[in-house]
Amino acid sequence: MKDVMGLIYTGENDIHLGELTSQRAVAALPIAGRYRVIDFQLSSMVHSGIKNVGIITQKNYSSLMDHIGSGREWDLHGKQGLVILPPFLTRENMGVYSGLLDALKSNTNFLRLSTQEYIVLTNSHTVYNVDFSDALRAHIEREADVTMLYTRGPKAMGTEGENDTYLSVNDAGVVTGMEIGSAVPTRDCASLKIYITRRELLRQLVEQGAANGLHDFDRDILQRNINEGNLKVYGYEYKGLACQIDSIQSYFNFNMSLLRGDVRRQLFPADLPVYTKVRDDLPARYVADSQCSNSLVANGCVIEGTVINSVLFRGVKVAKNAVVKNSIVMQDAQIQEGAEVDHCILDKQSVIRRNGRLIAPAAYPIVIAKNVVI
Amino acid sequence: MRKKKCVAMLLAGGQGSRLGILTKSVAKPAVPYGGKYRIIDFPLSNCTNSGIDVVGVLTQYRPLELNAYIGSGSPWDLDLANGGVFVLPPYQTGKTGEWYKGTANAIYQNIPFIAQWDPDYVLVLSGDHIYKMDYNAMLQAHIAKDADLTIAVREVPWEEAPRFGILNTDSDNRITEFEEKPAKPKSNKASMGVYIFSWSKMRKYLEEDEANPKSDNDFGKNIIPMMLAEQQKLYTYTFDGYWKDVGTIESLWEANMDLLEMPMPIDLYDKRWRIYARTSGMPPHYIDEGAKVVNSLITEGCDVRGVVTHSVLFAGVLADTGSEITDAVIMPGAVIERGAVVRRAIVAENAHICAGAIIGEETGKIAVVGPKATIGPGEKVAAGVQVDADEQ
């Protein structure tokens, strides 16, 4: 067994995801036709041989807990397995985290009681599928204090940018500077907010930071220590596909990008399956007069109408003469007879009634909230 | 172990030789069906849904894939602290040890397994059929009649009755006679091979049968006639839902085609009676621009670029540009290359149909391409032919 544990923070700012996250954490947001965002972080940890994973939750974590259950689908139902760390109220702790550092401070007990030497710490809104083993090996070989995974390229992840962290990484791989939340970043290495460090070191940094009244992990801990030269912080370039899901547009674009075979192959290589909750739907059913083109369709769908350039999650029904174009349709939503949607995101169990029409401009997809009937 | 009211024993050891190349390397219950299932998912899910949570699976023939598929039993909620699914191969005791000689002997050899649950009843199942059945309703009927053995039956068309084991009953459904494949049937009640025994009686008759060296140790041939001869209380229980034998290539193909009927003759959408399966874990399937899918079932992980009509595609199938798949069953991981044509055929797991090959014909018997077999570019496989990867 590898001497490494995982910790996922799911309390990040999701203001630009609007309606999509009004009732759930980003981690629990349905994505890619049959997954939730957290499936990618969890599966990546499992691929890396991690057996002990903590998930720090903040708001509306019931849908997240329902999804994860005992962790069985990720093979995380073992002796160590999966620990959900909900917010709690004590005299020192209000249960509302103002950032990752705050959240870690509330959960230092989990860090203390875990036994692994190393820890992979991630956020919950970046989609990737990776085995962290190589990055961990580099971390150990370089005797780094902290290793930050990054991807290269301007606006690498097509995001809002408010909380993005960009790094300067020199030829030796050392992170020499950080830039956080700038509108026009001058550095080209985008942090994936995946950190590898020693469990004990993380605990010390968190406790010191909290003692000094600090809140922001990137700014107050990493940036400060890099500038003062107190920590050996290395960068590790991740060359695969990564996308930050932090706005309706980035959510829409990411799902649509999966209609491209090269993107699908990058995100779903045969040797790195992405695990998710099993639903026991039967295969998708196409009837005699259905039409489908350039679309991803999950099990349990029944297609009687027309589906073009769209992503259909499990159990979606597209009735006769209904048209679904350029849209993302989440679990068990229904598009009834003669209805038409274009550039829409239909949340779970939403219903577009007979002959309803919802046509949005490409640049601004309409979101129909969960359970809404139009 | 805590006492269980009813324990299920699933006979999964037969070769299923009538499925030809499809059961050359796997036991029949592990044969894929319906896009995402294997045959054994039906009896296992029926057990879970009926509240029966101890299932012994008796394996003998090619058990490797079946064992791996069952695993801990978690897909069927049968990974339990007190109960669950248990794979029971034949084993040695002292200086002796033998294969399962017959259906009754297979259960006889596992009397210690059953006894440890101290059950009142034992349900005997086979892994040959596609059906959704509430075994608990049958158990309640068994209890209400204070029966020693209850046999599930279907009322088959009279002209088909001579193909089945037929049970003749009185007006109270008490069995008076059992006839295996009678030329002139007196009843149309065909045995489904689903039995509920009261455990004490079952044990007694299994032990008596085993002591008879001339016995074939078979439920139909030996145990049932012996119980009838001794005036035991044997009743039928009529099941009238969808029930399909998938013991031959043709019937397996037909059972898959049945799922393309509207409405589906076996309702697999029923959320109160789910059929569970171990899943492939693949992403949703992709339908390309220019592809056409008509009246078909397509499973996760498929990549459809050709024309698929009235067919069932299992997980991870590639149907490349210009391929034409009609009235076919394409099992997991098979590749149908550009311009290949597949008609009235079963293409087994990980088979590879190269560009321009033609499998099957518009009429006639079902063509079968065996697991991992490759059909070269432009080659033809005629109706009724089975292609074996090992003989290539």
Interface residues (C-beta under 8 A of the other chain):
Chain A: A32 G33 R34 Y35 R72 L258 L259 G261 R264 L267 F268 P273 V274 Y275 T276 V278 D280 L282 P283 A284 R285 Y286 V287 A288 S290 Q291 C292 S293 N294 S295 L296 V297 A298 N299 I303 V307 V311 L312 F313
Chain B: G34 G35 K36 S74 P75 M262 L268 Y269 R274 I275 Y276 A277 T279 G281 M282 P283 P284 H285 Y286 I287 D288 E289 G290 A291 K292 V293 V294 N295 S296 L297 I298 T299 E300 D303 V312 L313 F314
